Amino acid sequence: MSIKGFLKWYVVVCIGLLCIPLLETTKAVTGTELLENQLVEHALVAIQENHSDWNTWSSIDNTANVISEDHVVVLAGGTVESHAKANPESAKREAEGAMTSTTVTDFLELAKYGKSIHVMAMLMVGFGFLMVFVKRYGYSAVTATYIAVSIVLPYYMFLKTLGIFGEPAELKMDRLILAEFCAASILIAMGAFLGRLKMSQYIILAMMFVPSYMLNEWIMLDNGMGIIPKGQLIDTGGSIVIHQFGAYFGLGVIVRMTTGEDFLKKIESDKVSNQFSMLGSMVLWIFWPSFCAAPAEISRMPTAAVNTILSLCAATIATYIATTMLRKKIAIEDMANAALAGGVAIGSSCAHTTPKLSLLLGFLAGILSVIGFAIIQPRVQRVLKGIDTCGVHNLHGMPGMLGGLAAIFIAQGAVPGLQIKGVFITFIVAWITGLAAGTIVSLFGYRKHSYEDSVEFIVEEHH
């Protein structure tokens, strides 16, 4: 073995040894769980008997329902006054119960608001800047992000109130968080065909994406069509429903929205555009724990957040190792994308697994993503005859499927048949609806000059 090869493996071994103390520190999580549980018990007295499902995204709704059912607040007319005269002690207890109910409800809403703003930062700043790596398409990338999010959020919440897919739902903070998940999925899909659509076509696709996404969400999480029992699919952070669906919907679109000239035109980037892209990646990295923890049961939110952080750490280390081995030097596009693969993969089981397994899954996801960017992507593009601009198959598609299937082995309570069925059905629904959406959008024509802001934007002249 050459000296260079020996040094390379020496670095790998050293990094592995450095991870051992990290594994030991994760044992401290068990020690902090007691304090976390005490805080939850203090703030959420009314939720002790809550048997809401951990696997669905409606656990917070169920918690709120339990609170409202356990504490009935009677404030109409003179009911409280007359009841107080008849039984002062009982009236006092009811008043204390009402105050407790109000306090707990406010606490929950405040917690949900904080997470919703974290997710919004991911959508606008994280995804927006991650996609500005295309040298002369930065204005279009961030504007398309603005428009897509602004359409998807109200559109999703409006359809949810109509009960088209599942029962009608009130416009509460929970619905905003679910709408943000839908917005995240459309931004993932947009990464596949970024740069080759007119701005108006992004709007049309967003309008078609929302019902497609809600259809799959209904099937996966709410027993739609009776395929998967409600609450039985483990997908807390959306590895399947959000990431996998968005990726393969986008790949379905590019089959119809890629021309022969697009293959001849190089997707250019430079130092400035890549640095902005790296900034977006870091914003996503920072807020990803909130993304995965937001739909988890209240008592499992700390576990979901810690597992997500550890998985992201492992994926980042794996990305560095894999990119230097496969490319001989560090590729900045690998660091900006594959380092996030741990967050994608851990999504399904983040609230149901252990820190050590989270590290392992994140490490595998990072390696898989780099292999996708370096080796698999050119082959996939030749088969599909379409260009995946941002490599969403490598960052969201394959790691999403890996996370959904890995839950079989690392998540407590996972049903193997249902996890496999969820991954397979999501792929089919995403692919079919993506092909259909791409076919419809293609009727509005193709962009003459791909990856150019100047086609639709006033661009400053370069001096």
N, C-alpha and C positions, 0 to 999 in steps of 0.2 A: 504494500500500500504506500502511495506517495505521501510526502509530508503534508501537502495541501489537503489530501483526502483524510489523513489522520486528524488534522486540526478541525476539519468540518465536523467529523463525528465527535470529537472532543467537545466542541461547542454544544452539540445536541445533548450529549450526556450531562454536561454541566447545567443546561437549562432544565433537564429532567430532574436533576438533584435539587435544584432551586425550588421546584414545584412541591417537593416533599414537605417542607415547612408549611406551605399553603394548605396542603391536605390536613395537616395537624391542626391548623388554626380553625378549620371548618368545624372541628369538634366543639368549639366555643359556641356555635349556634345553638346546640342543645342547652347550654347554660343560660342563654338569653331568652330561650323560648318561655321560661317560667315568667320572666318579667313581662314579655309581650302578652302572654295569656292573662296576666293580672290586669294589664291595661285594657285588654279587650273586655274582660269580665266587668271591670269598673265602668267602662263607657257603654257597654252593650248588655246590660243586665237582662233585657227583654229577649235576648236572642239565644239564651241557654238551651232552649228546647227546639231550636230551629233545625229542621232536618233538610234544609235546602240542598240541592245537588251541587257537588263541587265541580262537576265536569262541564256544566252549561254556563252560558254567559248571562243567565238570569238569576244567579245566586244573590246578587245585591238586591234585586227586585224582591226576591223571596224574603230576604232579611227585613226590608222595609215593610213588607206585608205583615210579617210576624209582629213587628213593633206596633203597627197600627191596630192589629187585632187584639194584642195583649193589653194595650192601654187605651181605653175609650175615653176621649175627652169630651165632656158634656158642658157646653157653654151657652146653649140657646136659652133665651128668655130668662125666667126666674127659677129654672130648674135647680141650679146649684145652690141658690140662696135658700129655697124651700127645703132642699135635701139637707142642707147644713143645719137648719133649725131642728129638723126631725132627728138627725143623727150626726152630731158634730164630729165624732171620731172618724166615722166612715167618710164624711165629706173631706176631712183633712187628708185621709189616705188617698182618696180619689184625686185631690188637688196635687199631692206629691207625685202620684202616678202620672198625672198629666204633665207635670214639669219634667219628670224623667223622660217621658216619651218625646217631648219637644226637644230636650237636650240631646238625646240620642239621635233623633232625626237630623238635627242641625249638624251633629258631629259627622254623620254619614255623608250628608250632602257636601260638607266642607272637604272631606277626604276624597270624594268622587270628583269634586271640582278641581282639586289639585292635580289629580291624575289626568283629567281631561285636558288641562292646560299643558301638561307634559307631552301628551300625545299630540296636541296641536303644534307644539314646537317641533316635534319629529316630522309632522306633515309638511309644514311650511318651510322651516329652515333646514331640517335634515334631508328629507327627500329632495327639496327644491335645489339645494346646493350640491347634493351628490350627483345630480344630473347635468351640472354645468361643465362637466369635463370636456364636452364637445366645444372646440375652440371658438367657433363663430355662431353658436346656438344658445348662448347663455340667456339672452333676453327671452327667447322663446321657451326655454326650459322652465324658468321660474314663473313666467306668465301662465303657461299651461298648468303648472302646479296650483297657482292661485285660482284659476278658473275652475279646474276640476274639483278642488276641495269645496269651493263656494257653491258648486252645483250639487255635489253628492250629499253634503251634510243635510240641507233642508229637504232634498228629494227623498233621501232614505227615511228621515223622520216622518215626512208626510205619508209615504207608503205604509210605514209602520202603524200609523194611526188608523189607516183604512182597514188593516187586518187582511191585506191581500195574501200574505204568506204568514199564516198563524193568526193568533187572536189579536184584536186591536190593542194598541198600547198607548198610554199617555205620554205626552211630550215631557219627560223628566230627564234629569242628568244622566241616568242610565242609558237612555236612548241616544243622547249625544255621544256617549262613549262608543256605543255600538255603531253609530253613524261614522265616527272617526275611524273605526276599524275598516268599514267599507271604503272610506276615502283612502286609507293606507293601501288597500288591495288594488284600487284603480291606479294609484301612483306606481305600484309595482308593475302592473300591466303596461302602463305608459312607457316604462323603461325599455320595453321590447321594441316598440315602433317609434321611439323618440327621434325626432328630426325629419320624419318622412310624411307627416300629416300637416294639413293646413290647420290653423287655430280653430276654425269652425268645426273641423272634423273631430278634434279632441272633445268638443262639446257634445257632438252627436254620440260619440263613443261612450262618454260618461253617462249620458241618458240611457243608453242601452245596457251599460254595465250594471247599474244599480239593481234592476229587477233580476238580472242573471245571477248576481251575487246573492241576493235575498232568497232566490229559489234554492241555491245550494245550501245556504245557511239554514233554511227551513228544513231541508232534508236531513242535514247533519245533526242539528241541535234540537229541533222541535218535533221530531217524529213525523216529518213531512212524508206523505205517501205511505207511512207505516214501514219504512225501510230500516231505519235505525231508531231503536227505542230512545225516548227523550232522556238525556242525561247520561247515556251509556258510552258515548264517544268521548274519550279523553283528549281534549284539545283546548286547554285553558288559554294559552297565548296565541292560538290561531295558526300553528304550523301548517295545518291542512286547510282550514276554511279561509284564512287570509292570504298566506304566502303562496301555498301551492296553487290555489284557485287563481290568484292574480297572475302568477307566472305563466300558467298554461292557457289562460284566456288571452294574454298578450301574444303568446306564440301562435295561437290560432289566428289572431289578427294579422300577423306579419306574413302569413302564407298568402294573403290577398293584397297586402299593402307593401310589397317590395317589388321594385321594377328591376329590369336588367341593368339600367344605368346606376342604380343604387349599389350594385355589386362592384361597379367600376370606380365608384367614388370612395376615397379613403375618409374614414372618420378621424379627423385631425384633433389633436389636443396639444396644449403647451404647458409650460411650467405654471403659469398663472391659473389656467383653468383647472389643472390637476390639484393645485393647492386649495382652491375653493371647493373642489370635490371632496378633498380630504377633510376640510372643515365640516362639510355636511355629514360625512361619515362619523366624525367624532361627536357631533350633536346627536345623531341616531344612537350611537354607543352609550352616551350618557343617560338618555331618557328611556332606553329599551327596557330596563327593569320595571318602570311604571307601566309601560305598554303591556308587558306580560302579567303584571300583578293586578292590573285594574279589574279584570273580570273574575279574579279568584275570590273564594270565600274570604271574609274579613280576617279570620284567624290564620289563614294560610298565605296572606299577602306577603309577610316578611320572608317566608320560605321561598315563595315564587321569585321575589326580588333578588335574594341572595344567590339562588341557583342560576338565575339569568346572568348576574354579574360574573360568576365563576365560569359559566359557559362562554361568555364573551372573552374573558381573559384567556382561556385555553385556545379559543379559535384564533385570537390575535397572535399568540405564540406559534401555533401551528402554521398560520399563514406565512410568518417570517421564515420558518424552517422550509416549508414546501416551495415557496417562491424562489429562495436562494438555490435550492437543489435542482429545480426544474428549469429555471431560467438563468442560473449562474450569477445573476444579480437581482436585487430587489426591484420588482415591478410595482410602481405606485398604484396602478389600477387594482392589483391584487390586494394591497394593504387597505385601500379604500373600500373594497367590497367584501372580500373573503373574510376579513376580520369580523364582519357582522354575522357571518353564517352561524356562529354559535347561538346568537339570539334567535335566529330563525328556527334552528333545530330544537332548542330547548323549549320552545313555546308550548307544545302539546303537554309535556310532562313536568313543567316548571314547578307546579304546586304539589306534585305527587312523587318526587324522587329525592335522592340524597345529593349532597354537595359533591362527593367523589364521582358519582355517575354523571353529574352535570359537567364536571371537568372533562371526563372521558368523551362525552357526546360532543361537547364544543370542540375538542381537539380533532375528532374525526370529521366534523362538519367543516372546519377550516381547511383541512387537507383536501376533502372532496371538492370544495369550492374552487381552490386553486387549480386542481386537476381539471375542473370544468373550464376555467378560463384559458388555461394553457394548452389543453389537449382536446377536450370534448367539443367545445363550442364550434370550431371550424367544421367538424363533421356533422353536427346537428344542423348548421346553417345550410350545408350542401344538401342534406336530406330534405329539409323543409323548403329549400329555395327561398329563404327569407333571412333577413339580417336582424339579429338580436342586439340592438344598439348597446344596451347597458349590461348585457349578460344576465338577465333575470333568471334564466334557466339554471345558471351556476350559483347564484346567491339565494334565490327564493324557491325555485322549482325542486332541484335535487335535495337541498338541505331541508325543505319543507316535508318532502316525502320521507326523508331519513328520520326526521323528528316524529312524524306520525307513526311510523313503523317501529321506531326505537321505543316508543311508549309501551309496546308489548312486553319488553324485557326490563325496563327500568322504572315503570310507573306502577304504583300500587292500585290494584283494582281494575287493571286494563283487561279488556276482553279481546283476545287476538283476532277473532273473526270480524268483529266490528271495526277494529282499527284498520284492518286490510280493506274491508268493504268501504270505509270512509275515504281512504286514500284513492282507491280505484274509482269510486263514483265521482268524487271531486274532480279527478282528472278528466273523466268523460264529459261531465257537465261543463267544465271550463273550456275544454277543447271544442265542443260542439257550439256553445254560445259564442266563443271567440271567433270561430270560422264564420258564423252567421253575421256577427257584428262587422267583421272585416269585409265581408261580401257587400253588406249594405253601404258601408262607408266608401268602398271603392266606386260606387255609383256616382259619387260626388267628385270624381276625378283624382288625379295624383299631383303631388307637389312637383313643380318643374325643377327647382333647385333644392336638393335636400341639404339639411344641416347648415342653412344660411338664414341668419336673422334678417338680412336686408330685404328678403322677399316680402315680409309683412311689417317690419319695424323701421322706424326712423333711426338710422345708425350714424353715430358721429363719424366724421371723416378722419382718417388717420393722417397726421402731419409728419 
